[in-house]
Amino acid sequence: MTKWDKILITFIIIISLGSIGAITYYKSQAETLYGIIELEGKEIDRINLLTVEKPYEIKLENGEDYNIVRVEKGRIAFIDATCPDKDCIEIGWLSGPGETSVCLPNKAIIRIESPKVDKEEIDSTTY
């Protein structure tokens, strides 16, 4: 390994660690982190995830179909559903602004928004 190889590797490591630090710092700056629950295109609930003291569950019913959403401090997830594939459950926990989980058969959506990030950082949205 030449001297320049070592310099290049060191430079890449420094840039990588700096990027990880910047992302971690940026995520920690959120003052509010809203978990938004929608059913059939209508907002059902808007929860400030940073103020949740005790974990709880919300059952979303759409006819005979349902989804169960678990809310904990700083995160939200689908934990049960009557949909056939259960892809919405496999997505797991959402904890950062812009993350979304959708259950298409049951027409349910959970997503995370942070007013600071959403107003300043998003250039465009695709539907």
N, C-alpha and C positions, 0 to 999 in steps of 0.2 A: 504494500500500500504506500503510495507516494505521499509527500507532504501536502500536496493539493487535494488529494482524496480525503485526508484527515480534516483539512480546513473546510471542505465542502460538507462533509458529514456533520461536523460541529455546527456549521451555519444552519443546516437543515434542522438539527435538533433544537437549536435556540429559537428558530422561527416557529417550530411546532409547539414548544412549551409556551412561547409568548402568545400564540393563538389560543391555546387552551385556557390560559390565564385571562385573556381578554373576554372570551366567551363566558367563562364562569363569572367574572366581574359584571358583565353586562346583564346576565340573567338575574343576578342578585340585586340589581337596582330597581326591580319592579316594586312599586308601592302598593299596587293592587293587582290581583290576578283573578280574573273572573272566569268561573266555570259556567258556561251557557248551555242550557238543556233545551232542545227544540223537539217538537213532535208535530208532524204534518206541516212543517214550515212555520209553525207558530212558536214563539219563545215561551217556554213553560216556566223557567226559573233562571235567575242570574245570581250566582253565589260567589262572594268574595272568598276565594280558597285560602287566603292567608289568615283569615279570621275564624276559620272553622276550629272549634275547640274539641268537639267529640265527633268521631266518624259516624255517619248515618247513611241510610239507603233511601232511594226514591224509586217507586214503581211507576213506570210509564205504561199506561194501558191504551191500546188501540184496537178496539173490538175484543176479539179473543186473544190477540197477540199482546205480548208485553216485553218490556226491557226493565232490568233492575240496574240502577246507577248507584255506585258507591262513591261517597264524597268523604275525603279526608283532608287534613291540613296540607295545602299546596298541591293536591292532585285529585283527579277524578277518573272513573273508568266504568265501562259496562261490565257487570259481573255475571249477569244471567240474561237470557233472551230466548224467545220461542222461535227465532229464525232458524232455518235448516242448516246453514253452514257455520254459524257462530263466528264469522269473521270479525264482527264488532268486538267480541270478547277477546279474541286473539291479539287485537291491537294493544291491549294492556292499558297501563296507566298513562294519562296525559298530565304533563306538569309544566309545559313551557308555552309561551304565547305562540299562537298560530297552529298548535296541534289540534287535530280533529279526528273523531271516530264516528263512523256512520253505519247505521243498520238500515240498509235499503228496504228489505221486506217489511219491516215494522215502521218505516218512515221516521226514525229517531236519529238525532244528531247530538253529540256533545262536543264542545270545542272550548278552547281557552283563549281569552283575550286579555291583553294588558293595555289600558288606555294610552299609556306613555309610548309603548312600542307600536301599537296599531296606528296611532295618529302620525308618528314621526317616520316610521321605517317602511311601511308597505307602499310600494310603487303602483302595483296593480293587482287585481284579483281576477281569476279565471273561474268560470262556473261551468 
